[in-house]
Amino acid sequence: MDTILSPLYTAVSWIIVQFHSLFSLVFDPDSGWAWGLSIFFLVVLIRICLIPLFVKQIKSTRNMQALQPRMKAIQERYKSDKQRQSEEMMKLYKETGTNPLSSCLPILAQSPFFISLFRVLSHIANNQPVGVLSADQVDSARNASVFGAPIAAKFLDSAGKASELHASLTDIRIVTVVMIVMMSASQFYTQRQLMTKNVDLTVKTPFMQQQKMLMYVFPVMFAVFGINFPVGVLIYWLTTNVWTLGQQMFVIKRNPTPGSLAFEERQAKLRAAGKLQEDPKEVEAREAVEAARARRQQPKRQSKSQRQQGKGGEAEATTSLEKEGAAETPAATGADAAGKQPKKAGQKSNAQAGTGQKKSGQQRKGGQQRPKHPSKK
């Protein structure tokens, strides 16, 4: 590996030497401040060079988040056909110009420099010249300490190794533990800030679940691997985490993802200040998000068994009402009968009387007459 990464060793060591020469004008050349700040500004220089990749990463992440409702629809539509689902996903990425791997570009581009710095500090810890560092510079860097911990020391170093570096094992472990905790905490807060403020939390997709899982996995990984990192590498990684956090805060404040909490807060502030001039694309994106929310809030379609249970309940309710009506009917009939008895006992209505007269007249004319009731005689 040393042969393959030798050019990067040279580049990293040369940048450190240049910054060390600059800070030696202010601090003691053999102090931890001169060498520690050299590593710090090495990170700053690398991150400045990676800003174009970071911008591409932000655009890719925003596109992925904006596509979540459409991706969810594709997954539900082709849930039984994984091949068709993958084809539709790739078609969607191609139409929108989105590359899921773009979010990993800054990390991938930074990895060779991280590995090179790790190897350079390992050579310094073993008192071996590397890159453009001379023997005197290696010895100076090897004995330089930050808060009592040499920049080439590690948490797992033995007491004999600590004595070789002219340091206390307790000081080394305290400094390394504090830096590992800060490194893991900054990584966790960076991912949490992204998940809580710059994404649409109402959209539940595998991508969102993956991001949520990484929020807890990455800090644990940093804590586990951090005990094997020299203090100089911990300085490097803590610096890059803080840089990423600040960069992300700036992006979330200035250009949040539509539908996110940060976007709503920004829109509210602009409305209050009377400076809101919405982009048609943002309006369209917000309407799409609101439509997706409305669809998710609609009641779910009932299954056949649920519908049958509902019909059974309606039938039971109808039967009970009929029974109640049947129970009430006799009483009502009795009341009606009581009210109609005087009418039956008295004279018939005019229509009934006329009909009776016609029938009696026909009987007299046509044949045997019906004998009259004794009471009428």
C-alpha positions as a printed Julia matrix, in Angstrom:
377×3 Matrix{Float64}:
    0.0     0.0     0.0
    2.88    2.36    0.76
    4.05    2.05   -2.84
    0.62    2.78   -4.27
   -0.12    5.74   -1.98
    3.43    7.13   -2.0
    2.45   10.18   -4.13
   -0.3    11.01   -1.63
    2.13   10.62    1.27
    4.32   13.19   -0.42
    1.41   15.57   -1.05
    0.03   15.33    2.5
    3.44   15.67    4.15
    4.33   18.64    1.92
    1.12   20.49    2.88
    1.78   19.82    6.56
    5.35   21.09    6.26
    4.2    24.3     4.59
    1.61   25.04    7.27
    4.13   24.12    9.97
    6.59   26.64    8.56
    3.88   29.28    8.69
    2.78   28.59   12.27
    6.39   28.28   13.46
    6.54   32.05   13.07
    4.01   32.37   15.9
    4.44   29.21   18.01
    7.37   27.06   19.06
    8.27   24.83   16.06
    8.34   21.77   18.34
    5.03   22.54   20.05
    1.78   20.71   19.57
    0.11   23.96   18.5
    2.34   24.31   15.44
    1.87   20.7    14.34
   -1.79   20.46   15.45
   -2.79   23.62   13.56
   -0.92   22.29   10.52
   -3.17   19.22   10.53
   -6.24   21.41   11.17
   -5.58   23.6     8.15
   -4.76   20.56    6.06
   -8.4    19.53    6.63
   -9.65   23.04    5.84
   -7.71   23.09    2.58
   -9.03   19.67    1.55
  -12.63   20.6     2.38
  -12.38   23.85    0.42
  -11.22   21.85   -2.6
  -14.18   19.49   -2.1
  -16.83   22.25   -2.08
  -17.9    21.55   -5.72
  -18.44   17.9    -4.79
  -20.34   18.99   -1.69
  -22.66   21.16   -3.8
  -23.28   18.19   -6.06
  -23.97   16.05   -3.01
  -26.52   18.57   -1.7
  -28.33   18.69   -5.03
  -28.4    14.91   -5.24
  -29.71   14.61   -1.68
  -32.42   17.21   -2.34
  -33.46   15.43   -5.52
  -33.61   12.11   -3.7
  -35.8    13.62   -0.98
  -38.08   15.32   -3.51
  -38.49   12.01   -5.35
  -39.56   10.08   -2.24
  -43.34   10.27   -2.95
  -42.85    9.05   -6.53
  -40.47    6.32   -5.38
  -43.01    5.22   -2.78
  -45.71    5.05   -5.47
  -43.48    2.88   -7.68
  -42.73    0.54   -4.78
  -46.41    0.12   -3.97
  -47.39   -0.34   -7.61
  -44.75   -2.99   -8.38
  -44.35   -4.55   -4.94
  -44.74   -8.05   -6.39
  -42.33   -7.47   -9.31
  -38.89   -6.47   -8.01
  -37.3    -6.41  -11.46
  -39.92   -4.02  -12.83
  -39.6    -1.94   -9.69
  -35.83   -1.57  -10.23
  -36.36   -0.68  -13.89
  -38.88    2.03  -13.02
  -36.54    3.41  -10.34
  -33.66    3.64  -12.8
  -35.96    5.29  -15.32
  -37.0     7.83  -12.71
  -33.36    8.59  -11.83
  -32.54    9.06  -15.51
  -35.5    11.37  -16.15
  -34.71   13.61  -13.18
  -30.91   13.47  -13.55
  -30.44   12.06  -10.04
  -27.53    9.87   -9.03
  -27.97    8.11   -5.66
  -24.19    7.67   -5.34
  -23.53   11.42   -5.54
  -24.22   11.77   -1.81
  -21.13    9.64   -1.12
  -18.73   11.62   -3.34
  -17.2    13.89   -0.64
  -16.5    10.91    1.62
  -15.0     8.87   -1.22
  -12.85   11.8    -2.39
  -11.66   12.48    1.15
  -10.8     8.87    1.98
   -7.38    8.76    0.21
   -6.21   11.85    2.13
   -7.47   10.38    5.39
   -5.62    7.1     4.76
   -2.48    9.0     3.74
   -2.52   11.12    6.89
   -3.05    7.99    8.99
    0.0     6.35    7.4
    2.12    9.51    7.7
    1.35    9.74   11.43
    2.11    6.02   11.81
    5.55    6.61   10.28
    6.06    9.56   12.6
    5.09    7.41   15.63
    7.67    4.81   14.54
   10.28    7.55   14.01
   10.48    6.83   10.27
   10.92    9.58    7.64
    8.01    9.77    5.21
    7.26   11.94    2.19
    9.1    15.26    2.36
    9.45   15.15    6.17
   13.09   15.09    7.25
   14.39   13.12   10.23
   14.46   16.27   12.39
   10.9    17.18   11.44
    9.71   13.62   12.15
   11.33   13.74   15.6
    9.79   17.17   16.28
    6.32   16.02   15.24
    6.67   12.77   17.18
    7.32   14.59   20.46
    4.8    17.42   19.89
    1.8    17.07   22.2
   -1.73   18.48   22.35
   -2.92   18.94   25.95
   -0.27   16.46   27.07
   -0.97   13.81   24.38
    1.55   13.42   21.52
   -0.08   13.68   18.08
    1.33   10.24   17.2
   -0.07    8.53   20.34
   -3.18    6.27   20.42
   -5.62    5.19   23.12
   -4.43    1.58   22.95
   -0.75    2.44   23.34
    1.04    0.71   26.18
    2.78    2.45   29.04
    6.16    1.68   27.42
    5.07    3.36   24.18
    3.84    6.39   26.11
    7.18    6.69   27.9
    8.99    6.58   24.55
    6.88    9.55   23.46
    7.69   11.34   26.74
    4.03   11.42   27.83
    1.74   10.01   30.5
   -0.54    7.14   29.54
   -3.34    8.75   31.61
   -3.04   12.03   29.7
   -3.1    10.17   26.38
   -6.26    8.24   27.25
   -8.1    11.25   28.68
   -7.37   13.36   25.59
   -8.22   10.56   23.15
  -11.5     9.7    24.95
  -12.6    13.34   24.97
  -11.8    13.7    21.26
  -13.55   10.41   20.37
  -16.7    11.51   22.24
  -16.66   14.91   20.52
  -16.09   13.26   17.14
  -19.0    10.82   17.6
  -21.31   13.52   19.0
  -20.63   15.87   16.1
  -21.34   13.08   13.62
  -24.61   12.2    15.39
  -25.78   15.82   15.56
  -24.95   16.37   11.9
  -27.09   13.42   10.81
  -29.86   14.27   13.28
  -30.01   17.85   12.03
  -30.44   16.54    8.5
  -33.21   14.1     9.53
  -35.24   16.47   11.72
  -34.99   19.74    9.79
  -34.22   19.11    6.14
  -36.42   16.15    5.14
  -40.15   15.56    4.79
  -40.85   13.36    7.81
  -44.33   12.4     6.58
  -42.8    10.31    3.79
  -41.86    6.86    5.03
  -39.57    5.11    2.55
  -36.61    2.69    2.79
  -34.29    5.61    2.03
  -35.55    7.46    5.1
  -35.2     4.37    7.25
  -31.64    3.94    5.98
  -30.74    7.53    6.87
  -32.24    7.09   10.32
  -30.21    3.94   10.87
  -26.99    5.68    9.78
  -27.67    8.39   12.34
  -26.94    5.81   15.06
  -24.5     3.55   13.22
  -21.9     6.16   12.23
  -21.24    7.5    15.77
  -20.76    3.96   17.04
  -18.34    3.21   14.2
  -16.33    6.34   14.98
  -16.18    5.4    18.66
  -15.0     1.85   17.88
  -12.39    2.82   15.28
  -11.34    5.95   17.16
   -9.45    4.02   19.82
   -7.04    2.9    17.05
   -6.54    6.42   15.63
   -3.53    8.56   16.58
   -4.29   11.94   18.14
   -3.38   13.65   14.86
   -6.01   11.61   12.97
   -8.58   12.4    15.67
   -7.8    16.09   15.11
   -8.31   15.55   11.39
  -11.64   13.73   11.76
  -13.04   16.04   14.44
  -12.2    19.04   12.26
  -13.88   17.55    9.18
  -17.0    16.69   11.23
  -17.28   20.23   12.57
  -16.76   21.6     9.06
  -19.53   19.33    7.71
  -21.87   20.41   10.5
  -21.32   24.12    9.82
  -21.61   23.64    6.07
  -24.86   21.74    6.48
  -26.33   24.38    8.8
  -25.58   27.04    6.19
  -27.26   25.03    3.42
  -30.33   24.18    5.53
  -30.79   27.84    6.46
  -30.32   29.23    2.95
  -31.71   26.48    0.74
  -33.84   23.96    2.68
  -35.64   21.02    1.1
  -39.29   21.77    0.13
  -41.71   20.2     2.6
  -39.19   20.09    5.45
  -39.43   21.86    8.82
  -36.6    24.24    7.89
  -38.4    25.11    4.64
  -41.64   25.96    6.47
  -39.76   28.11    9.0
  -37.95   29.95    6.22
  -41.2    30.56    4.31
  -42.88   31.89    7.46
  -40.04   34.34    8.06
  -40.15   35.55    4.47
  -43.93   36.02    4.63
  -43.59   37.99    7.86
  -40.95   40.21    6.24
  -42.97   40.57    3.04
  -40.09   39.27    0.93
  -41.63   36.01   -0.24
  -41.3    35.47   -3.96
  -41.94   31.81   -4.48
  -40.31   29.92   -7.26
  -42.86   28.06   -9.45
  -40.81   24.9    -9.01
  -41.01   25.25   -5.23
  -44.77   25.82   -5.41
  -45.16   22.73   -7.56
  -43.01   20.7    -5.18
  -45.0    21.89   -2.16
  -48.32   21.09   -3.86
  -47.02   17.61   -4.66
  -46.05   17.14   -1.0
  -49.46   18.36    0.21
  -51.24   16.07   -2.27
  -49.17   13.13   -1.03
  -50.08   13.97    2.56
  -53.78   14.17    1.67
  -53.63   10.77   -0.01
  -51.94    9.26    3.03
  -54.59   10.75    5.35
  -57.5     9.19    3.41
  -59.23    6.27    5.23
  -57.97    2.88    4.21
  -60.15    0.63    2.09
  -61.97   -1.95    4.18
  -61.42   -5.64    3.56
  -64.23   -8.0     2.56
  -64.55   -9.37    6.09
  -64.76   -5.85    7.53
  -67.46   -4.92    5.03
  -69.41   -8.07    5.89
  -69.13   -7.26    9.59
  -70.38   -3.75    8.85
  -73.36   -5.11    6.91
  -74.09   -7.55    9.73
  -74.11   -4.68   12.2
  -76.49   -2.67   10.0
  -78.79   -5.71    9.63
  -78.86   -6.21   13.4
  -79.64   -2.54   13.92
  -82.47   -2.71   11.35
  -83.89   -5.87   12.97
  -83.87   -4.27   16.39
  -85.67   -1.2    15.03
  -88.29   -3.43   13.37
  -88.82   -5.29   16.64
  -89.29   -2.03   18.47
  -91.78   -0.93   15.81
  -93.62   -4.23   16.08
  -93.85   -3.84   19.83
  -95.26   -0.35   19.45
  -97.79   -1.34   16.69
 -100.32   -3.24   18.86
 -100.64   -0.38   21.26
 -101.11    2.07   18.42
 -103.67   -0.25   16.75
 -105.61   -0.52   19.96
 -105.67    3.23   20.32
 -106.85    3.64   16.74
 -109.52    1.02   17.28
 -110.73    2.73   20.4
 -110.94    5.95   18.52
 -112.84    4.4    15.63
 -115.46    2.5    17.68
 -117.85    5.43   17.99
 -117.71    5.83   14.25
 -118.66    2.18   13.67
 -121.46    2.35   16.22
 -122.88    5.46   14.69
 -123.96    6.23   11.16
 -121.77    5.36    8.2
 -120.14    7.99    6.09
 -121.95    9.5     3.17
 -119.99    7.45    0.66
 -120.69    4.2     2.48
 -124.39    5.11    2.86
 -124.75    5.86   -0.84
 -123.13    2.6    -1.8
 -125.44    0.68    0.55
 -128.51    2.33   -0.95
 -127.47    1.44   -4.47
 -126.89   -2.2    -3.52
 -130.3    -2.47   -1.79
 -132.01   -0.94   -4.77
 -130.43   -3.42   -7.13
 -131.45   -6.32   -4.9
 -135.12   -5.15   -4.92
 -135.12   -4.96   -8.65
 -133.18   -8.11   -9.45
 -134.4   -10.77   -7.04
 -134.78  -11.89   -3.47
 -134.3    -9.14   -1.02
 -132.05   -9.48    1.99
 -134.07   -9.53    5.22
 -133.63   -6.46    7.37
 -131.91   -6.61   10.72
 -134.31   -6.91   13.64
 -133.04   -3.72   15.13
 -133.9    -1.83   11.97
 -137.47   -3.15   11.94
